[in-house]
């Protein structure tokens, strides 16, 4: 029996493959090539192992072998396998050969892979450079991946591949800073959101800004049977492709991930109305500028364009049109309008949404008066890739019975782990947040359950320090004792100076 390959071994090879591009191309770009190659390698090795099994089982009967292979999750022909690409690694047209292999792979698996690779070009001079350097990079990439064996019998569990893919996405997000952080929510923050919405069997789970899909996968993993329906939408074409591959590598073949602008063109519809979901999670881009330009009409570049509620056919902005430079409440309203009657929703937002005035106050007022907001949770600073600002989580529920809102301040020391580059919320921190949220209890300097009347008195301002007092009184200083210590220090200083003087005299100075 062959020795199992571990996630750590796969990760080491993948990060080594990244060295091929590092310093030549921005990591927010070269991630697409590495993650796509991982996907191809896994499909190829799986297909090769099944071919070996069926060849042995059917004693070389080609017709029966091909019939069995046609029933596999993915179908490959020889010209779209990794082994074929590796055999052509020194070909002067290797970039085009890879592109054609991806096209064949899409065509052979049109039901699953149509359009998955349309945003990646292995023959791009603009991205990968002129032929000589481009071919050298692609040859090195193929040689690095040839060191990996990803056959199911060697990998053991599909989760190993999915975890490796997830690991690389997170590493790229960290490595690329702001550019990379756009498409990834740190793992433990995703875990917190997933537990807050408590998905159940047969729920529809939705992320309107799904990035690479990692948050959706975390939510799906909360349901042991995995019997859930996954929906997402992503505006960035390359990130949309990553999300689809991420789903397949986690064994989720029926996720419906759409490509497009969720606000101007939501693509999950039923009877020409927004589809409804039982669990919604999101980490939308913070305070997105020009979020409404998709409503301006094709070719309209008028910077004076003013969004009006009437321009949205789905009537999502009747509570108020968010400022043109801050799209936070545009996403919140879209999600609330997409929430089923028994739905739960948790979204990450900048703190400004809690207290900014004008139209955002009007939207908050409507949300609170309709009794949709269930919790406001403050997170530590420096948790997210690309921004050090602290964020918060707003939790919403339909059909709420209680007329109160819990505020939790999980941002103070002791409620997270401090790290050099990026702070981390730990399992114990998540458990504390979930426990306090579920118990809906006031804890000194950590949480406060506010009545709607209190919030009205505060003019619908939800700023957490208005409700959770984290002020630590300064320890009283004993001035008498302090004076004595100062006198002692002065005496010690005089003794040291006298000794130094003796040393200097002894040295004749």
C-alpha positions as CSV (number, residue, x, y, z in Angstrom):
1,X,0.0,0.0,0.0
2,X,1.4,3.4,-1.0
3,X,2.3,5.9,1.7
4,X,-0.3,8.7,2.3
5,X,0.6,12.2,1.3
6,X,-0.2,14.9,3.9
7,X,-1.5,18.4,3.6
8,X,1.8,19.7,4.9
9,X,3.7,17.9,2.1
10,X,1.3,19.3,-0.5
11,X,1.6,22.8,1.0
12,X,5.4,22.7,0.9
13,X,5.4,21.8,-2.8
14,X,2.8,24.4,-3.6
15,X,4.7,27.2,-1.8
16,X,7.9,26.1,-3.6
17,X,6.0,26.4,-6.9
18,X,5.1,30.0,-5.9
19,X,8.9,30.7,-6.0
20,X,8.7,30.3,-9.7
21,X,6.7,33.5,-10.0
22,X,7.7,35.4,-6.9
23,X,9.5,38.6,-7.7
24,X,8.4,38.4,-11.3
25,X,4.6,38.8,-11.0
26,X,2.4,40.1,-8.2
27,X,1.1,37.3,-6.0
28,X,-2.5,38.5,-6.4
29,X,-2.1,37.5,-10.1
30,X,0.2,34.4,-10.0
31,X,-2.1,32.6,-7.4
32,X,-4.5,31.9,-10.3
33,X,-1.9,29.9,-12.2
34,X,-0.8,27.9,-9.2
35,X,-4.3,27.1,-8.0
36,X,-5.5,26.2,-11.5
37,X,-2.5,23.9,-11.9
38,X,-3.4,22.2,-8.5
39,X,-6.9,21.7,-9.8
40,X,-5.7,20.1,-13.1
41,X,-3.2,17.9,-11.3
42,X,-5.8,16.6,-8.9
43,X,-8.3,15.9,-11.7
44,X,-5.6,14.2,-13.8
45,X,-4.3,12.0,-11.0
46,X,-7.8,10.9,-10.0
47,X,-8.7,10.1,-13.6
48,X,-5.4,8.2,-14.1
49,X,-6.0,6.1,-11.0
50,X,-9.6,5.3,-12.1
51,X,-8.3,4.4,-15.6
52,X,-5.8,1.9,-14.0
53,X,-8.6,0.4,-11.8
54,X,-11.0,-0.1,-14.7
55,X,-8.3,-1.4,-17.0
56,X,-7.5,-4.1,-14.4
57,X,-11.2,-4.8,-13.6
58,X,-12.3,-5.1,-17.2
59,X,-9.2,-6.9,-18.4
60,X,-8.4,-4.2,-21.0
61,X,-11.8,-4.2,-22.6
62,X,-11.7,-0.6,-24.0
63,X,-15.4,-0.2,-24.5
64,X,-16.2,-1.1,-20.9
65,X,-13.4,1.0,-19.6
66,X,-14.5,4.1,-21.5
67,X,-18.1,3.6,-20.4
68,X,-17.0,3.4,-16.8
69,X,-14.8,6.5,-17.1
70,X,-17.7,8.5,-18.7
71,X,-19.6,8.1,-15.4
72,X,-16.8,9.7,-13.3
73,X,-17.2,13.2,-11.8
74,X,-14.9,14.7,-14.4
75,X,-14.0,13.3,-17.9
76,X,-10.6,13.9,-19.3
77,X,-9.0,12.9,-22.6
78,X,-5.3,12.4,-23.1
79,X,-4.6,16.0,-24.4
80,X,-6.1,17.6,-21.2
81,X,-4.2,15.6,-18.6
82,X,-1.3,16.9,-16.5
83,X,0.9,14.1,-17.8
84,X,0.4,15.3,-21.4
85,X,1.2,18.9,-20.4
86,X,4.3,17.7,-18.5
87,X,5.5,15.8,-21.6
88,X,5.2,19.1,-23.5
89,X,6.9,21.3,-20.9
90,X,9.8,22.2,-23.2
91,X,7.6,23.0,-26.2
92,X,7.9,26.6,-27.4
93,X,4.1,26.8,-27.4
94,X,3.6,25.4,-23.9
95,X,1.3,28.3,-22.9
96,X,-1.0,27.7,-25.8
97,X,-1.0,24.0,-25.2
98,X,-2.1,24.5,-21.6
99,X,-4.9,26.9,-22.7
100,X,-6.1,24.3,-25.2
101,X,-6.1,21.6,-22.5
102,X,-8.2,23.8,-20.3
103,X,-10.6,24.5,-23.2
104,X,-10.9,20.7,-23.8
105,X,-11.5,20.1,-20.1
106,X,-14.3,22.7,-20.1
107,X,-15.9,21.2,-23.2
108,X,-15.7,17.6,-21.9
109,X,-17.3,18.7,-18.6
110,X,-19.6,21.5,-19.8
111,X,-22.2,20.9,-17.1
112,X,-19.7,21.7,-14.4
113,X,-16.7,23.5,-15.8
114,X,-18.2,25.8,-18.5
115,X,-16.4,29.2,-18.1
116,X,-14.3,28.1,-15.1
117,X,-11.0,28.8,-17.0
118,X,-12.1,31.7,-19.2
119,X,-10.4,34.3,-17.0
120,X,-7.0,32.6,-16.9
121,X,-4.5,32.7,-19.8
122,X,-1.3,30.7,-19.6
123,X,-0.1,32.3,-22.8
124,X,-0.5,36.0,-21.7
125,X,2.4,38.1,-22.7
126,X,1.0,41.0,-20.7
127,X,1.0,38.9,-17.5
128,X,3.7,36.3,-17.9
129,X,6.1,38.2,-20.1
130,X,7.7,37.4,-23.5
131,X,7.9,33.9,-24.8
132,X,11.4,32.9,-23.4
133,X,10.7,33.9,-19.8
134,X,7.1,32.8,-20.0
135,X,8.0,29.3,-21.2
136,X,10.7,29.1,-18.5
137,X,8.2,29.8,-15.8
138,X,5.6,27.4,-17.1
139,X,8.2,24.6,-17.5
140,X,9.3,25.2,-13.8
141,X,5.7,25.2,-12.7
142,X,5.0,21.9,-14.4
143,X,8.2,20.4,-13.0
144,X,7.2,21.5,-9.4
145,X,3.8,19.9,-9.7
146,X,5.2,16.7,-11.2
147,X,6.7,16.1,-7.7
148,X,3.2,15.8,-6.3
149,X,1.1,12.6,-6.4
150,X,-2.5,13.4,-5.8
151,X,-4.2,10.1,-6.5
152,X,-7.1,9.4,-4.2
153,X,-5.4,6.3,-2.8
154,X,-2.4,8.3,-1.8
155,X,-4.2,11.5,-0.7
156,X,-6.7,9.4,1.4
157,X,-9.4,12.1,1.7
158,X,-10.7,14.8,-0.6
159,X,-10.5,17.2,2.3
160,X,-6.7,17.0,2.1
161,X,-6.8,18.6,-1.4
162,X,-9.5,21.1,-0.4
163,X,-7.5,22.1,2.7
164,X,-4.3,22.6,0.6
165,X,-6.3,24.8,-1.7
166,X,-7.7,26.7,1.2
167,X,-4.2,27.0,2.7
168,X,-2.8,28.5,-0.5
169,X,-5.6,31.0,-0.8
170,X,-5.0,32.2,2.7
171,X,-1.2,32.3,2.2
172,X,-1.7,34.3,-1.1
173,X,-4.1,36.7,0.7
174,X,-1.5,37.3,3.4
175,X,1.4,37.5,0.9
176,X,-0.5,40.0,-1.3
177,X,-1.8,42.3,1.4
178,X,-4.7,44.5,0.3
179,X,-4.8,43.1,-3.3
180,X,-5.0,39.5,-2.1
181,X,-7.2,40.2,0.9
182,X,-10.1,41.3,-1.2
183,X,-11.1,37.7,-1.9
184,X,-10.5,36.0,1.5
185,X,-11.9,36.1,5.0
186,X,-9.5,34.8,7.7
187,X,-10.4,31.2,8.6
188,X,-11.5,31.8,12.2
189,X,-13.6,34.8,11.4
190,X,-15.4,32.7,8.8
191,X,-15.9,30.0,11.4
192,X,-17.5,32.6,13.8
193,X,-19.9,33.8,11.0
194,X,-20.8,30.2,10.2
195,X,-21.7,29.4,13.8
196,X,-23.7,32.6,14.2
197,X,-26.1,31.7,11.4
198,X,-26.5,28.1,12.5
199,X,-27.3,26.5,9.2
200,X,-29.6,23.4,9.1
201,X,-30.3,20.6,6.7
202,X,-32.0,21.7,3.5
203,X,-31.2,25.3,4.1
204,X,-30.3,27.6,1.2
205,X,-27.0,29.3,2.1
206,X,-26.0,32.5,0.3
207,X,-23.0,34.8,0.1
208,X,-23.6,37.8,-2.3
209,X,-19.8,38.7,-2.3
210,X,-18.4,35.2,-2.1
211,X,-14.8,35.8,-3.2
212,X,-13.0,32.4,-3.3
213,X,-16.0,30.6,-1.6
214,X,-14.2,29.8,1.6
215,X,-16.8,31.4,3.8
216,X,-19.6,29.4,2.1
217,X,-17.6,26.2,2.6
218,X,-17.3,27.0,6.4
219,X,-21.0,27.4,6.7
220,X,-21.8,24.2,4.8
221,X,-19.4,22.3,7.0
222,X,-21.6,23.2,10.0
223,X,-24.2,20.7,8.7
224,X,-22.8,17.2,9.3
225,X,-24.8,15.7,6.4
226,X,-23.8,18.5,4.0
227,X,-27.4,18.5,2.8
228,X,-27.5,22.2,2.0
229,X,-27.8,24.2,-1.2
230,X,-25.0,26.7,-1.8
231,X,-25.4,30.0,-3.7
232,X,-22.9,32.8,-4.3
233,X,-22.1,35.7,-6.5
234,X,-18.7,37.3,-7.2
235,X,-17.9,40.3,-9.3
236,X,-14.2,39.5,-10.1
237,X,-14.0,37.0,-12.9
238,X,-10.7,35.3,-11.8
239,X,-11.9,35.1,-8.2
240,X,-15.2,33.6,-9.4
241,X,-13.1,30.8,-11.1
242,X,-11.2,30.2,-7.9
243,X,-14.5,29.8,-6.0
244,X,-15.8,27.2,-8.4
245,X,-12.6,25.2,-8.2
246,X,-12.6,25.5,-4.4
247,X,-16.1,24.0,-4.3
248,X,-15.2,21.1,-6.5
249,X,-12.1,20.4,-4.4
250,X,-14.2,20.2,-1.3
251,X,-16.6,17.8,-2.9
252,X,-19.4,20.3,-3.5
253,X,-20.4,19.8,-7.1
254,X,-23.8,21.5,-7.1
255,X,-22.9,25.0,-5.8
256,X,-24.5,27.8,-7.8
257,X,-21.8,30.5,-8.0
258,X,-22.6,33.3,-10.4
259,X,-20.3,35.9,-12.0
260,X,-21.5,39.5,-11.9
261,X,-22.3,42.7,-9.9
262,X,-24.6,41.6,-7.1
263,X,-26.0,45.0,-6.5
264,X,-26.7,46.1,-10.1
265,X,-27.3,42.6,-11.5
266,X,-28.3,40.0,-8.8
267,X,-28.3,36.6,-10.6
268,X,-30.1,34.4,-8.0
269,X,-33.7,35.0,-8.9
270,X,-37.1,33.1,-8.7
271,X,-40.0,34.3,-10.8
272,X,-38.0,37.5,-11.6
273,X,-37.8,38.3,-7.8
274,X,-34.8,37.9,-5.5
275,X,-34.4,34.3,-4.3
276,X,-34.9,33.8,-0.6
277,X,-32.3,32.1,1.6
278,X,-32.4,30.7,5.2
279,X,-28.7,31.5,6.0
280,X,-26.8,34.5,4.5
281,X,-23.1,35.4,5.3
282,X,-20.9,38.0,3.7
283,X,-17.7,40.0,4.0
284,X,-18.5,42.8,1.5
285,X,-15.8,45.3,0.4
286,X,-15.7,47.9,3.1
287,X,-17.3,51.2,2.2
288,X,-17.3,50.5,-1.6
289,X,-17.0,53.7,-3.6
290,X,-19.2,54.2,-6.7
291,X,-21.2,51.1,-5.7
292,X,-24.2,52.3,-7.8
293,X,-22.5,52.9,-11.1
294,X,-24.0,49.7,-12.4
295,X,-27.4,51.4,-12.2
296,X,-26.3,54.3,-14.4
297,X,-26.8,52.5,-17.7
298,X,-24.3,51.3,-20.2
299,X,-21.8,53.9,-21.3
300,X,-22.8,56.4,-18.6
301,X,-19.7,57.7,-17.0
302,X,-21.3,60.8,-15.5
303,X,-19.6,61.4,-12.2
304,X,-22.6,63.4,-11.1
305,X,-24.9,60.3,-11.5
306,X,-27.2,60.1,-8.4
307,X,-28.6,56.8,-7.4
308,X,-32.3,56.8,-6.7
309,X,-34.4,54.0,-5.1
310,X,-36.7,53.9,-8.2
311,X,-33.8,52.7,-10.4
312,X,-33.7,49.3,-8.6
313,X,-36.3,47.0,-10.0
314,X,-36.1,44.8,-6.9
315,X,-37.0,47.8,-4.6
316,X,-34.1,47.1,-2.2
317,X,-33.4,50.7,-1.3
318,X,-36.8,52.0,-0.2
319,X,-35.5,52.4,3.4
320,X,-32.8,54.7,2.1
321,X,-30.2,55.0,-0.6
322,X,-26.7,54.7,0.9
323,X,-24.1,57.4,0.1
324,X,-22.5,57.0,-3.3
325,X,-19.0,56.6,-1.7
326,X,-20.1,54.0,0.9
327,X,-21.9,50.9,-0.3
328,X,-22.1,49.0,3.1
329,X,-25.8,49.4,3.5
330,X,-26.4,48.6,-0.1
331,X,-25.1,45.1,0.6
332,X,-27.0,44.9,3.9
333,X,-30.3,45.9,2.3
334,X,-29.7,43.4,-0.6
335,X,-29.2,40.7,1.9
336,X,-32.2,41.6,4.1
337,X,-34.4,41.6,1.0
338,X,-33.0,38.1,0.2
339,X,-33.6,36.7,3.6
340,X,-36.3,34.1,4.1
341,X,-39.0,34.5,6.7
342,X,-37.1,32.2,9.2
343,X,-33.7,33.4,8.0
344,X,-30.5,34.3,9.8
345,X,-27.8,36.6,8.5
346,X,-24.3,37.7,9.7
347,X,-22.1,40.2,7.8
348,X,-18.8,41.8,8.5
349,X,-18.8,45.6,8.2
350,X,-16.7,48.7,9.2
351,X,-17.7,50.4,12.5
352,X,-18.9,53.4,10.6
353,X,-22.2,51.7,9.7
354,X,-23.1,51.8,13.4
355,X,-23.1,55.6,13.8
356,X,-22.8,57.5,10.5
357,X,-25.6,59.9,9.9
358,X,-27.9,61.0,7.0
359,X,-29.2,58.2,4.8
360,X,-27.3,55.5,6.8
361,X,-29.1,56.7,10.0
362,X,-32.5,56.4,8.2
363,X,-31.7,52.9,7.1
364,X,-30.6,51.9,10.6
365,X,-33.8,53.4,12.0
366,X,-35.9,51.3,9.6
367,X,-33.9,48.1,10.4
368,X,-34.4,48.6,14.2
369,X,-38.1,49.6,13.9
370,X,-38.7,46.4,11.9
371,X,-36.9,44.5,14.6
372,X,-34.4,42.8,12.3
373,X,-31.2,43.4,14.1
374,X,-30.2,40.8,16.7
375,X,-26.6,41.5,17.6
376,X,-23.7,43.8,17.1
377,X,-20.3,42.3,17.8
378,X,-17.0,44.3,17.9
379,X,-13.9,42.5,16.6
380,X,-10.2,43.2,17.4
381,X,-8.2,45.4,15.0
382,X,-5.8,44.0,12.5
383,X,-7.7,40.7,11.8
384,X,-8.2,41.1,8.1
385,X,-5.7,41.0,5.2
386,X,-5.1,44.4,3.7
387,X,-6.6,46.6,6.5
388,X,-5.7,47.0,10.1
389,X,-9.0,48.8,11.0
390,X,-11.3,46.9,13.5
391,X,-14.5,45.6,12.0
392,X,-17.8,44.5,13.5
393,X,-20.3,41.7,12.8
394,X,-24.0,42.6,12.5
395,X,-26.4,39.7,13.0
396,X,-29.9,39.9,11.7
397,X,-33.0,37.6,12.0
398,X,-36.4,37.6,10.5
399,X,-39.4,37.0,12.8
400,X,-37.6,38.1,15.9
401,X,-39.8,38.0,19.1
402,X,-37.5,39.9,21.5
403,X,-37.3,43.7,21.3
404,X,-33.8,43.9,22.4
405,X,-30.3,43.9,20.8
406,X,-27.1,42.5,22.3
407,X,-23.9,44.4,22.0
408,X,-20.6,42.4,22.4
409,X,-17.2,43.9,22.6
410,X,-14.7,41.2,21.7
411,X,-11.9,43.6,20.8
412,X,-10.2,44.1,24.2
413,X,-7.0,42.3,25.3
414,X,-7.5,38.7,26.4
415,X,-10.3,38.2,23.8
416,X,-7.8,37.4,20.9
417,X,-4.2,36.5,20.3
418,X,-1.8,39.2,19.4
419,X,0.5,38.4,16.5
420,X,3.3,40.2,14.7
421,X,1.5,40.8,11.4
422,X,-2.1,39.9,12.0
423,X,-4.1,39.3,15.1
424,X,-6.1,36.1,15.5
425,X,-9.3,35.1,17.2
426,X,-9.0,31.7,18.8
427,X,-11.4,28.8,19.3
428,X,-11.9,29.9,22.9
429,X,-12.7,33.5,21.8
430,X,-15.3,32.2,19.3
431,X,-16.9,29.9,22.0
432,X,-17.2,32.9,24.4
433,X,-18.8,35.1,21.7
434,X,-21.3,32.3,20.7
435,X,-22.1,31.5,24.4
436,X,-22.8,35.1,25.3
437,X,-24.8,35.7,22.1
438,X,-26.9,32.6,22.7
439,X,-27.5,33.3,26.4
440,X,-28.2,37.0,25.5
441,X,-26.6,38.2,28.7
442,X,-25.0,41.3,30.0
443,X,-21.4,40.8,31.2
444,X,-19.5,43.7,32.7
445,X,-17.0,45.2,30.2
446,X,-17.9,42.6,27.6
447,X,-21.6,42.6,26.6
448,X,-24.8,44.6,27.1
449,X,-28.4,43.8,26.2
450,X,-30.1,47.0,25.2
451,X,-33.8,47.7,24.8
452,X,-35.0,49.3,21.6
453,X,-36.1,52.3,23.8
454,X,-32.4,52.8,24.8
455,X,-31.4,52.8,21.1
456,X,-34.1,55.3,20.2
457,X,-32.8,57.5,23.1
458,X,-29.4,57.3,21.5
459,X,-30.9,58.4,18.1
460,X,-30.4,55.0,16.6
461,X,-26.6,55.2,17.1
462,X,-25.3,51.6,17.5
463,X,-21.7,52.5,18.4
464,X,-20.6,49.8,20.8
465,X,-18.9,52.0,23.5
466,X,-22.3,53.6,24.0
467,X,-23.6,50.3,25.4
468,X,-20.6,48.3,26.6
469,X,-18.4,50.3,29.0
470,X,-14.9,48.9,28.8
471,X,-13.3,51.8,30.7
472,X,-10.7,50.6,33.2
473,X,-10.2,52.8,36.2
474,X,-6.7,53.8,36.8
475,X,-5.1,52.3,39.9
476,X,-4.7,54.9,42.6
477,X,-1.2,56.0,43.1
478,X,0.1,56.1,46.7
479,X,1.9,59.4,46.6
480,X,3.7,58.9,49.9
481,X,5.1,55.6,48.8
482,X,6.1,57.0,45.4
483,X,8.0,59.9,47.1
484,X,9.9,57.4,49.3
485,X,10.9,55.4,46.1
486,X,12.1,58.5,44.4
487,X,14.2,59.4,47.4
488,X,15.7,55.9,47.4
489,X,16.5,56.1,43.6
490,X,18.2,59.5,44.2
491,X,20.4,58.0,46.9
492,X,21.3,55.1,44.7
493,X,22.2,57.5,41.9
494,X,24.4,59.6,44.2
495,X,26.3,56.4,45.2
496,X,26.7,55.3,41.6
497,X,28.0,58.8,40.7
498,X,30.5,58.7,43.6
499,X,31.8,55.3,42.6
500,X,32.2,56.4,39.0
501,X,34.2,59.4,40.2
502,X,36.6,57.1,42.2
503,X,37.0,54.9,39.1
504,X,37.9,57.8,36.9
505,X,40.4,59.2,39.5
506,X,42.0,55.7,39.7
507,X,42.4,55.8,35.9
508,X,44.0,59.3,36.1
509,X,41.1,60.9,34.3
